[in-house]
Amino acid sequence: MKRRRYTADEINATELRPLSDGVWDVVLVDESIGRVQHRYSGGGRRQGWEATTPNLIRVSHSGEGTYAKTRQAALVDLMLSLGISTA
């Protein structure tokens, strides 16, 4: 990932492309910047959403709770962790 600053229109056009059940690839300006996916407990129960970088490193959730409650909140966690901002 080269750029860190994007226009608001570019950020708003971020795509979530399904990879498998509960896993989406995050694409910003034709480049994969990471993934958002369901987070499961050891017993197979959904706990929320988490984001991972392209190297599959888990991103910390910046809001309330251990995991993001929505896919969009996990997407925000990913963008914040990568230092993505508007130009």
Buried (B, 14 or more C-beta within 10 A) or exposed (E): BEEEEBEEEBBEEBEBEEEEEBEBBBBBBEEBBBBBBBBEEEEEEEEBBBBBBBEEEEBEBEEEEEBBBEBEBBBBBBBBBBEBEEE
